[in-house]
Amino acid sequence: MSLLLGSSYFGNRILRHVEADMKELVKMGCNLVVHTMSENDFRFYFRTMKDIVQLSQSLGLETYMDPWGVGKIFGGEAFSEFIVLNPHTRQLLSDDSTGPLACLNNPEFQAFMREWVDGAVDTGAEWIFWDEPHFYIPSWAFRSDDAWGCRCQYCQKLFEERMGKPMPLQFNDEVARFRDDCVMEFLGRYTQWVSQKGRKNSVCFFPSADPEDGQIDWEKIKRVPQVQEFGTDPYWTHHRLPVESFVRECSVRAKQVCDELGIRCQIWIQGFKIPAGREEEVRTAIRTALDCGVRNLAVWGFDACRHITSIAPDDPGKVWSIIGEEFRAAREKYG
């Protein structure tokens, strides 16, 4: 497989600035870009999103569209209007409170996702990027208790139909398997719709080993035949793990799954929230993934997320410079 290098891109919808940024990506060796389409973009910037995709493609970039924060069941620093307007669709937690995200099994949210997919396809992007689909994660809701979700009427009904008993109040292996299965069915439904419309599907799962923290059994991606690319995002500072061993472990595991399926393997490189003095770890991450045989790397995100105060590195200029150096070197080495 030829070398694929890229970045996520968000936070700017002014075309003349987008053009300059896409040219910068090309200059640093990139040939793909993951554009985010939040609910805000979908509602207010849709024609511009189509222009952004067309502009990116005209410069030779393979384009992805990411449901950034949609329903808050996907990753991303974006709010969800859907769960504000439709609070009854939110996930019900084990303590009878509601989580700040929609339920994947709620029919109204499923209908909304169909609308988003239709829009994403209409932008002209070649790929739909299914970014960290998940059930409720306590830390994402700024909570540290044992509450979990979802126990809404739809989840409880499905669980009882499949397990032959009521859904328990305590999180256990059966609940973990059930949630995995629901995510796979959710992906199966929409990846099939995307494929029918002539587009391709890329899926990113968390690298965490804890089911209560959103981890999904990667082997289950084999149940979704419409996926042409699978990967993960070993963001080492978030998980408080050593960069080299964590990126290597995730790269080897993900590549093995992808090799068995004959699909592309993509590893995401952390370019955000890098503490001062640890910028060289980004270089280590890129080289480690390449050393594992991965030939599809994307960084989150453009310009090292300098523009997002909450996740910008202490020295975004240095981080972005290292990414550029390593991407250009990889392009020279691997073509």
C-alpha positions in Angstrom: 0.0 0.0 0.0 1.3 3.5 -0.8 1.9 5.8 2.0 -1.1 7.8 3.3 -0.5 10.8 5.5 -3.0 13.3 6.7 -4.6 15.4 9.4 -8.0 16.2 10.8 -9.2 19.7 10.0 -11.8 21.9 11.8 -12.5 25.3 13.3 -12.3 27.3 10.0 -15.0 27.7 7.3 -13.5 30.6 5.4 -12.5 29.2 2.0 -9.5 31.4 1.3 -8.0 30.3 4.6 -9.0 26.7 4.0 -7.1 26.8 0.7 -3.9 28.0 2.3 -4.2 25.3 5.0 -4.8 22.5 2.5 -1.8 23.7 0.4 0.2 23.5 3.6 -0.9 19.9 4.2 0.1 19.0 0.6 3.5 20.7 1.1 4.3 18.6 4.2 3.5 15.4 2.4 -0.1 14.8 3.2 -2.5 13.1 0.7 -5.6 12.8 2.9 -7.6 15.2 5.1 -10.4 14.4 7.6 -12.9 17.2 7.6 -15.3 17.4 10.6 -19.0 18.1 10.1 -20.5 18.8 13.4 -24.2 19.4 13.9 -23.4 23.1 13.7 -21.7 22.6 10.3 -24.5 20.4 9.1 -27.2 23.0 10.0 -25.5 26.3 9.1 -22.4 25.6 6.9 -23.5 22.8 4.6 -22.9 24.4 1.2 -19.5 25.6 2.5 -18.7 22.0 3.6 -19.3 20.9 0.0 -17.0 23.7 -1.2 -14.3 22.7 1.3 -14.4 19.1 0.1 -14.2 20.1 -3.5 -11.3 22.4 -2.8 -9.4 19.7 -0.9 -9.9 17.2 -3.7 -8.7 19.7 -6.3 -5.4 19.8 -4.5 -5.1 16.0 -4.6 -6.3 15.2 -1.1 -8.4 12.2 -0.3 -11.3 13.5 1.7 -13.1 12.1 4.8 -16.2 13.4 6.6 -16.4 13.0 10.4 -19.6 13.2 12.5 -17.7 15.3 15.0 -19.7 15.3 18.3 -22.9 14.4 16.6 -25.3 13.3 19.3 -22.2 13.3 21.5 -21.8 9.6 20.7 -18.8 10.4 18.5 -15.5 12.1 19.6 -15.1 15.8 19.3 -15.1 19.2 21.0 -18.5 20.1 19.5 -21.9 20.5 21.2 -25.0 18.6 20.1 -28.2 20.5 19.3 -30.0 17.3 18.8 -29.8 16.2 22.4 -30.9 19.7 23.5 -34.0 19.7 21.3 -34.7 16.0 22.0 -33.8 15.3 25.6 -36.0 12.2 25.7 -33.4 10.5 23.3 -30.6 10.8 25.8 -29.0 7.8 27.4 -30.5 6.7 30.7 -27.9 5.9 33.3 -28.0 3.3 36.0 -28.7 5.9 38.7 -31.8 7.1 36.7 -30.1 10.3 35.6 -29.5 11.0 31.9 -26.2 11.1 30.2 -25.2 14.0 27.9 -25.4 12.0 24.7 -28.0 10.3 22.6 -28.7 6.6 22.6 -27.6 4.6 19.6 -30.7 2.5 19.9 -33.2 5.4 19.9 -35.2 5.4 16.7 -35.3 9.2 16.5 -31.6 9.5 16.8 -31.1 6.8 14.2 -33.3 8.8 11.8 -31.2 11.9 12.5 -28.0 9.9 11.7 -29.5 8.9 8.4 -30.0 12.6 7.6 -26.4 13.3 8.6 -25.1 10.4 6.4 -27.1 11.6 3.4 -25.6 15.1 3.9 -22.0 13.8 4.4 -22.3 11.8 1.2 -23.7 14.8 -0.6 -20.6 16.8 0.3 -18.7 14.6 -2.2 -16.2 13.2 0.4 -14.9 9.8 -0.6 -14.9 8.4 3.0 -17.1 8.6 6.1 -15.0 8.5 9.2 -16.8 6.8 12.2 -14.9 8.5 15.0 -14.9 6.7 18.4 -18.6 5.6 18.5 -19.5 4.9 22.2 -22.0 4.6 24.9 -21.8 6.8 28.0 -18.3 7.4 29.4 -18.2 8.9 32.9 -15.1 11.0 32.5 -16.5 12.6 29.3 -19.4 13.8 31.5 -17.0 15.1 34.2 -18.2 12.4 36.6 -16.2 9.8 38.5 -18.9 7.6 39.9 -20.0 4.1 38.9 -23.1 5.1 36.8 -23.2 3.6 33.4 -25.5 3.6 30.4 -27.6 3.1 28.6 -30.7 1.6 30.3 -33.4 3.4 28.3 -36.5 1.6 27.2 -35.0 0.6 23.9 -31.8 -0.8 25.4 -33.6 -2.7 28.2 -36.1 -4.2 25.7 -33.3 -5.3 23.3 -31.2 -6.7 26.2 -34.1 -8.8 27.6 -34.9 -10.1 24.1 -31.4 -11.3 23.5 -30.3 -12.4 27.0 -33.6 -13.7 28.2 -33.5 -11.7 31.4 -33.8 -8.1 32.5 -30.9 -5.8 32.1 -29.0 -5.6 35.5 -28.3 -2.5 37.4 -24.7 -3.5 37.9 -22.3 -3.3 34.9 -21.0 -6.7 34.0 -19.6 -8.7 31.0 -23.1 -9.3 29.6 -23.8 -5.6 29.5 -20.3 -5.0 27.9 -21.0 -7.5 25.2 -24.5 -6.1 24.6 -23.1 -2.6 24.2 -20.4 -3.9 21.8 -23.1 -5.6 19.7 -25.3 -2.4 19.6 -22.3 -0.4 18.4 -21.6 -3.0 15.7 -25.3 -3.0 14.6 -25.3 0.8 14.5 -22.2 0.8 12.4 -23.5 -2.0 10.2 -26.7 0.0 9.5 -25.0 3.2 8.4 -21.9 1.7 6.7 -24.2 -0.3 4.5 -26.1 2.9 3.6 -22.8 4.7 2.9 -21.7 1.8 0.7 -24.9 1.8 -1.2 -24.3 5.4 -2.0 -20.9 4.7 -3.4 -18.7 5.9 -0.6 -16.2 4.1 1.7 -16.2 3.7 5.5 -13.4 4.2 8.0 -13.8 3.3 11.7 -11.7 4.4 14.7 -12.1 2.6 18.1 -10.7 3.6 21.4 -7.5 1.9 22.5 -8.5 1.6 26.1 -8.8 -1.8 27.6 -11.7 -0.9 29.9 -15.2 -1.6 28.6 -16.6 0.9 31.0 -14.4 3.5 29.4 -15.8 2.9 25.9 -13.5 0.1 24.8 -15.0 -2.2 22.1 -13.7 -5.6 21.2 -11.8 -4.8 18.0 -12.4 -8.3 16.6 -16.1 -7.5 16.3 -15.3 -5.1 13.4 -15.2 -8.2 11.3 -19.0 -8.3 11.6 -19.2 -5.1 9.5 -18.1 -6.0 6.0 -18.7 -2.5 4.6 -15.7 -1.2 6.5 -12.7 -0.6 4.2 -10.4 1.0 6.9 -10.0 0.4 10.6 -7.8 2.1 13.2 -7.3 3.5 16.6 -5.9 6.5 18.4 -3.2 5.7 21.0 -3.1 9.2 22.6 -0.5 8.4 25.2 -0.7 11.5 27.4 -4.4 11.0 27.8 -3.9 7.4 28.9 -0.8 8.3 30.9 1.2 5.6 29.1 4.7 5.5 27.6 4.5 6.7 24.0 6.7 4.0 22.3 5.2 0.9 23.9 1.6 2.2 23.7 1.8 3.2 20.1 3.6 0.0 19.2 1.0 -2.3 21.0 -1.9 -0.5 19.3 -0.3 -0.4 15.9 0.5 -4.2 15.9 -3.0 -5.1 17.2 -4.8 -2.9 14.7 -2.6 -4.0 11.8 -3.3 -7.6 12.6 -7.0 -7.1 12.5 -6.8 -5.2 9.3 -4.5 -7.7 7.6 -6.9 -10.5 8.4 -9.7 -8.5 6.8 -7.6 -7.2 3.9 -8.5 -3.6 4.7 -6.5 -0.4 5.4 -5.0 0.2 8.8 -5.0 3.7 10.1 -3.2 5.0 13.2 -3.9 8.4 14.7 -1.0 10.4 16.1 -1.6 12.7 19.0 -0.8 16.3 18.0 -2.7 18.0 20.8 -2.3 18.5 24.6 1.4 17.7 24.4 3.1 19.1 27.6 6.2 21.3 27.3 9.4 19.3 27.0 7.7 16.2 25.6 7.3 17.4 22.0 9.8 14.8 20.7 7.4 12.1 21.8 5.3 13.0 18.7 8.3 12.1 16.6 8.6 8.8 18.5 4.9 8.0 17.9 5.2 8.6 14.1 8.3 6.5 13.7 7.0 3.7 15.9 3.8 3.3 13.9 5.8 3.3 10.7 8.2 0.8 12.1 5.2 -1.5 12.8 4.4 -1.5 9.1 1.5 1.0 9.3 1.4 3.1 6.1 -1.6 5.2 7.0 -1.1 7.9 9.6 -3.2 10.9 10.5 -2.6 13.5 13.1 -5.2 15.1 15.3 -5.2 17.8 14.3 -4.2 20.6 11.9 -1.6 23.0 13.2 -1.4 20.9 16.4 -4.8 22.2 17.5 -3.2 25.5 18.3 -6.6 27.2 18.0 -8.4 25.1 20.6 -7.4 26.5 24.0 -8.5 23.5 26.0 -6.3 21.0 24.1 -3.5 23.0 22.5 0.0 21.8 23.2 2.1 24.0 25.4 4.2 24.7 22.3 2.0 24.0 19.3 4.6 25.5 16.9 7.2 23.0 17.9 4.8 20.0 17.7 3.5 21.0 14.3 7.1 21.5 13.1 8.0 17.9 14.2 5.0 16.5 12.5 6.0 18.2 9.3 9.6 17.0 9.5 8.5 13.4 10.1 5.8 13.4 7.4 8.2 14.8 4.8 10.9 12.3 5.8 8.3 9.4 5.6 7.2 10.6 2.2 10.8 10.5 1.0 11.5 7.1 2.5 8.2 5.3 1.6 7.1 7.2 -1.5 
